[in-house]
Amino acid sequence: MSCRVILAGAADIFYEELKQIIESVLQQGLSGQPLMEVLTANVNPAEIYASDDMLVTDSYFSLLHFATGEEMLTDAEWKYLLDCLNGNRIYSLDEKLKMTDKNSSGGLV
């Protein structure tokens, strides 16, 4: 049985857009200004701000902060977000933060 959460229509669109962008980060090394341009062209920040879906907001802000150089994410963190967006894992901010803490303290991810 899949652990995929049933999503409202708007969240489905966000999930698809965010998955495509994260896949571009992982597969093509998309970053910096080109990533910012893709985010700007494909995602409406006002709708993200209005979203009560933590996975959507965390994925968006991870991409935004990565694009501006404020945050570095490991492949494991990107893959975690992608697994959640694909419905293969249930998103947990605590689990994501544990990955981030290990990354920032030099531990293995």
Backbone bond lengths (Angstrom), bond angles and torsions (degrees), N, CA, C in turn:
res aa  C-N    CA-C-N  psi(-1)  N-CA   C-N-CA  omega(-1)  CA-C   N-CA-C  phi
1 M - - - 1.459 - - 1.526 109.07 -
2 S 1.309 116.55 133.11 1.463 121.94 -179.09 1.524 110.44 -75.95
3 C 1.318 115.91 144.99 1.460 120.36 177.82 1.524 110.39 -94.09
4 R 1.327 117.36 16.32 1.461 121.93 -179.23 1.516 110.34 -63.98
5 V 1.301 115.35 129.58 1.452 121.36 177.97 1.530 108.47 -82.67
6 I 1.313 116.45 138.16 1.463 120.55 176.64 1.521 107.76 -69.79
7 L 1.320 115.80 126.71 1.460 120.75 -173.98 1.517 111.76 -109.60
8 A 1.312 114.82 149.25 1.462 120.23 172.63 1.524 108.23 -72.36
9 G 1.324 117.29 159.84 1.457 122.20 -176.25 1.512 115.22 -51.54
10 A 1.323 118.39 -46.21 1.471 121.16 -178.25 1.522 111.11 -64.98
11 A 1.321 116.75 -40.60 1.463 119.65 -179.77 1.519 110.76 -63.55
12 D 1.346 117.05 -36.70 1.471 120.66 177.36 1.524 110.85 -56.89
13 I 1.327 116.68 -43.25 1.467 121.58 -179.58 1.533 109.40 -64.79
14 F 1.338 116.60 -45.27 1.459 120.03 178.07 1.521 110.48 -59.40
15 Y 1.325 116.94 -44.70 1.461 120.77 -178.01 1.522 110.32 -59.06
16 E 1.324 116.97 -46.24 1.469 120.45 -178.52 1.522 111.14 -63.86
17 E 1.327 117.07 -46.03 1.463 120.93 179.87 1.525 110.84 -62.48
18 L 1.324 116.80 -47.13 1.459 120.83 -177.99 1.531 111.29 -65.60
19 K 1.332 117.06 -39.07 1.473 120.10 177.08 1.519 110.73 -60.00
20 Q 1.324 116.80 -45.97 1.466 120.28 -179.15 1.529 111.27 -62.00
21 I 1.314 116.55 -40.64 1.467 119.87 -178.70 1.524 110.52 -69.02
22 I 1.335 117.20 -44.55 1.470 120.35 179.10 1.525 110.28 -63.28
23 E 1.324 117.33 -39.49 1.469 119.93 176.84 1.530 110.51 -61.15
24 S 1.331 117.70 -37.53 1.465 120.87 176.96 1.528 111.56 -66.38
25 V 1.330 116.58 -36.22 1.466 120.38 176.35 1.528 109.16 -62.99
26 L 1.330 116.53 -47.02 1.463 120.92 -176.78 1.528 113.16 -71.12
27 Q 1.322 116.50 -43.88 1.469 120.18 -171.58 1.525 113.41 -88.62
28 Q 1.339 116.52 -32.32 1.463 119.42 -173.92 1.526 112.83 -115.95
29 G 1.329 116.69 -1.34 1.460 119.37 179.80 1.515 113.63 71.56
30 L 1.328 117.54 24.58 1.463 121.28 -179.76 1.526 109.34 -58.66
31 S 1.332 116.59 129.82 1.471 121.16 179.66 1.525 109.15 -162.10
32 G 1.332 115.46 178.61 1.460 121.29 175.02 1.516 114.40 57.72
33 Q 1.332 114.69 -143.32 1.466 120.77 -176.75 1.531 113.01 -60.17
34 P 1.343 120.03 -41.63 1.473 118.82 176.79 1.537 112.64 -59.22
35 L 1.333 117.18 -38.97 1.464 120.24 176.76 1.521 109.92 -65.43
36 M 1.322 117.66 -42.47 1.462 121.11 178.76 1.530 110.53 -60.21
37 E 1.321 116.90 -40.33 1.465 120.80 178.97 1.521 111.37 -64.64
38 V 1.328 117.18 -40.69 1.469 120.76 177.73 1.526 109.99 -65.10
39 L 1.326 117.75 -43.72 1.467 120.86 177.62 1.522 111.09 -59.65
40 T 1.322 115.86 -46.65 1.465 120.88 -178.55 1.526 111.51 -62.79
41 A 1.318 116.61 -39.72 1.463 121.11 -177.52 1.529 113.03 -74.87
42 N 1.337 117.54 -28.20 1.458 119.60 -169.98 1.521 116.22 -112.86
43 V 1.323 117.37 -13.76 1.466 119.88 -175.56 1.522 109.30 -131.37
44 N 1.328 115.92 130.20 1.458 121.69 178.24 1.534 108.43 -89.54
45 P 1.334 117.44 109.94 1.472 119.60 -177.43 1.529 113.60 -57.43
46 A 1.319 118.22 -34.43 1.468 120.62 -179.91 1.526 110.75 -61.46
47 E 1.323 116.62 -37.30 1.464 120.25 178.62 1.524 110.85 -72.26
48 I 1.326 116.81 -34.15 1.465 120.19 176.54 1.521 109.39 -65.12
49 Y 1.345 116.52 -46.38 1.458 120.37 179.81 1.527 111.24 -59.51
50 A 1.325 117.06 -34.54 1.459 122.03 -178.63 1.533 112.44 -80.50
51 S 1.312 116.92 -14.45 1.463 120.81 -177.85 1.516 111.10 -71.15
52 D 1.336 115.78 139.29 1.464 119.21 174.94 1.529 110.96 -102.07
53 D 1.333 115.85 15.27 1.463 122.05 179.71 1.529 108.38 -92.93
54 M 1.326 116.74 108.78 1.466 121.37 -177.23 1.523 112.74 -60.38
55 L 1.330 117.44 -33.45 1.463 120.14 178.84 1.522 110.21 -65.35
56 V 1.317 117.17 -41.99 1.464 121.54 178.44 1.523 110.41 -63.41
57 T 1.322 116.86 -49.57 1.469 118.92 -176.88 1.530 111.32 -67.54
58 D 1.326 118.07 -40.51 1.460 119.94 179.94 1.531 110.70 -66.92
59 S 1.324 117.61 -41.32 1.465 120.68 178.75 1.524 110.42 -62.86
60 Y 1.329 116.19 -45.95 1.465 120.52 -179.50 1.530 110.96 -61.74
61 F 1.332 117.06 -49.76 1.463 119.36 -176.83 1.533 111.91 -70.02
62 S 1.325 117.80 -29.13 1.461 119.92 173.42 1.523 109.80 -63.59
63 L 1.328 116.47 -44.47 1.467 120.66 177.61 1.525 111.13 -64.16
64 L 1.318 117.01 -45.45 1.461 121.86 -179.33 1.530 111.05 -61.10
65 H 1.317 116.64 -48.43 1.468 120.12 -178.99 1.517 111.92 -68.75
66 F 1.322 117.39 -32.40 1.462 121.06 175.16 1.532 110.04 -66.62
67 A 1.335 116.44 -42.64 1.469 121.35 -179.30 1.521 111.62 -62.55
68 T 1.334 116.77 -35.80 1.463 120.28 -178.45 1.528 112.43 -88.04
69 G 1.328 116.96 -4.32 1.452 120.81 179.79 1.520 114.22 83.33
70 E 1.337 117.21 6.16 1.462 121.25 -179.58 1.521 112.26 -75.26
71 E 1.320 116.64 -23.49 1.456 120.83 -174.70 1.524 109.20 -142.52
72 M 1.320 115.78 137.54 1.452 120.62 173.99 1.524 107.75 -110.09
73 L 1.309 116.79 133.92 1.451 120.98 177.97 1.518 109.36 -117.76
74 T 1.313 115.58 144.72 1.455 120.31 176.47 1.527 108.87 -81.63
75 D 1.320 115.66 164.06 1.465 119.56 174.75 1.524 110.56 -57.64
76 A 1.327 117.22 -36.31 1.465 121.22 179.80 1.534 111.02 -61.89
77 E 1.325 116.94 -39.70 1.469 120.22 178.28 1.525 111.19 -67.07
78 W 1.339 116.37 -43.93 1.468 119.65 177.40 1.523 110.23 -61.26
79 K 1.338 116.09 -43.76 1.471 120.33 -178.74 1.523 110.87 -65.71
80 Y 1.326 117.27 -34.72 1.463 120.79 175.99 1.532 109.96 -61.39
81 L 1.335 116.85 -49.61 1.465 120.01 178.67 1.526 110.64 -60.39
82 L 1.327 116.59 -42.13 1.455 120.96 179.48 1.527 111.01 -63.69
83 D 1.328 117.88 -43.84 1.472 121.18 177.15 1.521 110.87 -58.83
84 C 1.331 117.04 -40.85 1.465 120.84 178.78 1.530 111.02 -67.23
85 L 1.323 116.64 -44.62 1.468 120.37 179.31 1.528 111.49 -63.70
86 N 1.331 116.62 -31.06 1.472 121.24 177.91 1.521 112.61 -81.26
87 G 1.335 116.99 -7.38 1.455 120.88 179.49 1.515 113.88 83.59
88 N 1.329 117.79 13.27 1.459 121.21 179.87 1.523 112.64 -86.17
89 R 1.329 116.48 -16.94 1.465 122.94 177.45 1.515 108.02 -140.23
90 I 1.306 115.40 155.36 1.466 120.51 174.66 1.521 107.65 -93.32
91 Y 1.323 115.92 126.62 1.462 121.49 -176.51 1.524 111.01 -65.56
92 S 1.319 115.52 135.42 1.454 122.82 174.82 1.528 107.71 -138.35
93 L 1.315 116.52 120.08 1.462 120.27 177.86 1.530 110.25 -60.36
94 D 1.326 116.16 -38.26 1.468 119.29 179.08 1.527 111.10 -60.51
95 E 1.338 116.68 -44.12 1.464 119.79 178.83 1.527 110.97 -63.86
96 K 1.323 117.20 -41.68 1.475 121.19 178.13 1.525 110.39 -62.81
97 L 1.321 117.25 -42.94 1.455 120.84 -179.38 1.532 111.85 -66.06
98 K 1.328 117.36 -33.46 1.466 120.21 176.00 1.524 109.99 -62.60
99 M 1.336 117.32 -40.20 1.461 121.03 176.88 1.519 110.17 -64.09
100 T 1.324 117.01 -44.15 1.454 122.83 -179.48 1.520 110.24 -63.69
101 D 1.338 117.37 -43.10 1.456 121.19 179.16 1.520 110.92 -62.50
102 K 1.335 117.69 -42.91 1.461 120.99 178.56 1.527 110.27 -63.13
103 N 1.343 115.73 -39.65 1.457 120.77 -179.91 1.527 110.29 -64.65
104 S 1.323 117.02 -44.42 1.464 119.86 -175.67 1.519 112.44 -75.67
105 S 1.344 117.49 -23.86 1.469 119.36 -179.98 1.523 112.24 -95.00
106 G 1.325 116.46 4.18 1.454 120.15 176.10 1.513 113.93 86.04
107 G 1.343 117.07 6.78 1.468 120.19 179.15 1.509 111.24 -76.74
108 L 1.295 115.28 172.11 1.466 120.42 179.56 1.512 109.68 -80.95
109 V 1.322 115.53 144.78 1.463 121.15 178.13 1.501 107.79 -114.47
